[in-house]
Amino acid sequence: MESSLHSLIFLGLLATILVTTHGQGDGTGLNAEEIWPVEVGMEYRVWRRKLMTPLELCLECKCCSSTTCDTMPCCFGINCQLPNKPFGVCAFVPKSCHCNSCSI
């Protein structure tokens, strides 16, 4: 009789331990060791690069030959590789003399 009482107590404790340890977690009955995050897929969009001509303006400038200097329309473009200037500093610089129309 005494051994059956010990057996019942032992089985009751064992059942209690199994229920409480298995029921821990997020309420789904799964332990934290049994679940893991699933990698979410990244969405990549392909953007086509617009083919654009360089920005040029037709403005007045002074063009010089070896003997004379004349004021005439010149094509100005953006130059971002200026000597003695920090990276990222850009300016409009004359590209050619005698322009009738630049790219715009």
Sequence and secondary structure as in RCSB ss.txt:
>XXXX:A:sequence
MESSLHSLIFLGLLATILVTTHGQGDGTGLNAEEIWPVEVGMEYRVWRRKLMTPLELCLECKCCSSTTCDTMPCC
FGINCQLPNKPFGVCAFVPKSCHCNSCSI
>XXXX:A:secstr
 HHHHHHHHHHHHHHHHHHHHHT SSSSS  TTT                     EEEEEEEEE SS EEEEEEE
EEEE   TTS TT  EEEEEEES S    
